[in-house]
Each structure stands twice: as C-alpha cells, then as structure tokens.
Amino acid sequence: MNPQAFLRDLERKPGSLRELADSIEGGTPWPPGRPRRIVMIGMGSSRYAAGVAATRMRAAGLDVVAEPASLEEGTRPGEGTLAVGISASGGTEETIEALTRHRGSSATVAMTNREGSAIEGSADSVVRMLAGDEQGGVACRSFQHTLALLLALEAGVTGDDGVAGSVRRAAEASEDLLERRDDWLPSVAELLAEGQATFTIAPAERLSSAEQAALMLREGPRRVADACESGDWLHVDVYLTKPLDYRALLFAGSRFDAAIMGWIRERGSRVVAVGPDVEGVDLAVRYRHDDDPTVALLAEVLVAELVSARWWLAS
C-alpha cells in the first residue's frame, strides 16, 4: 500500500468514470433477462456496494438480497436465481467459495477488476469493473465502479436508461471536489483529526458512503473510525456524543439530519456535512450535482478518501 499512489488513484476518478459511462452506454455488461431473484455476494467494500444496490432494487419491486460471503448458509441456489460474486481483486476466497455453491443451480456472474482472476472459474459470465490498476493498493475506483455497474444491473431489469448520464455527472462531481480541494480539505481534515475517532453517518439509501468512508480512514492512516446509518444514529451512536470529543462526517440528505444535529449541538460535538446544507454544522462541503442522490451515492465518499490520503501522507 502506498499513499502517494493512492492519491493518484483518486485523481484518476473523473476520467475513469467517463470511460465507464461510455462503456455502459455502449451496452449492458449483464446477462439478458429478468431473474426471479438476485443475490449479491461480497466482503468489505464489495458488500457495502451490494447492500445499497439491493436496497434500491427492492424499492423497485425486485427480489434482491446482499449477503456477506462469509455466511455459513446463504440464499439457497436454484433455478431463476442470479448469483453475483463481487471481488475487485478476483481472489477473495470467501466470495469464490460462496459463488461456487451456486454454480450449476443458479446463473452465476463474477464481477471483478482483474482479468483472468480466480473468481472467473466459479461463474457462467464475467462483468469487468473497468476501474484500471489501483496502484495505491486500496479499492477506491473499483468501489465506485462496482456501485455504477450495479446501478446498470438495476436499470437492465427495470428499464431505466439514465445510468450513463448519472455516471457522467458523478465524474463532474468528483472533478469539482478535486479541483477545489485546497479550499475545503485542510480545514475538514484538521477538524476531523482532533477527536479520538472519526464517525461517519449516511442515510440508509447511501449507507455504503459511511461504511466505505470509515474503511478508508482505517485502511490508510489507521484512524479509529466507524459508520452508522442516519436514522439508527438516534438509537445507537447518539450515546457516544456524551463521553467522547465526538467528530463526525455527515453525508447529508436524510430526514433525520435535523434530529442528529439537535443532539450534536446540545453535546458540543463537531460535524462536517457533505452535500446539501444542514443547519448547525461546523463545516460544509458542497460539490457539483450534490442535490442528485444517485450522484451523491457515486461521488461523495471522495471527501473521506481525500482526508484519508492527506492523513496517510502526513503520518
């Protein structure tokens, strides 16, 4: 793992997303047809992406579940089921094992960023992430591309044709954050660094942003960090605002944001908001198209990734 290379990987996000948008526009990479059930299998950031994708697809009326590959007994294989094993490296042993259990009964797809990787042997077909070589050793572009390609899977089943446009807007959002980072990154990184830990909060529909953000802070600079869903925060993490010098990165847009900020202000905690305005925060990071929830899903985690790179380079 290399912090300088990680930063370069982040700086390549806009161009990589535009290439992905072109690919999606050229035709879906997913097998044709509408499966009766979809099960998405992965670990770590792959599972984070699958979780929000499954939430979206269930809201669209589809039978979709996301599972950790480490489950002893996952969804039962069978006819009409599409099993998607997600592994950027293509070598995640738990995911390969879980996908292999489906082969021969379910239709199987390996989603990977590495051509010729081990997971391909467990699948009927392969979907390439097209994120390029992540030389920093951290799954950043591949996480973003996983989300975009799962949106394309959803679109293929529901008939939505706007995914490529959303990916292009996410490229513009990422470019905006990168170009203006000198304006917002130093103060955001300083505020979040002052507490004992960093807590990340996001709506259920974009929970992957909080989960991936916390992972990025742990994986690079080895910061104590943890994620929570916005509504659940009021039942779970609110208790931490009393004993800790609580510092949070809030991915805005939940109907629970105001209630969260009520407790935050009462307890003297500190918050950085990413996206639409939230009353009472200490700092806010806006970016192009941040009023579009799909763009936010694809782009907002870059704020945490750039904080991670800054801390990592300074360590």
Summary of the structure (lengths in Angstrom):
residues: 315
radius of gyration: 19.0
end to end distance: 13.6
largest distance: 57.0
contacts: 1145
relative contact order: 0.15
helix: 50%
strand: 17%
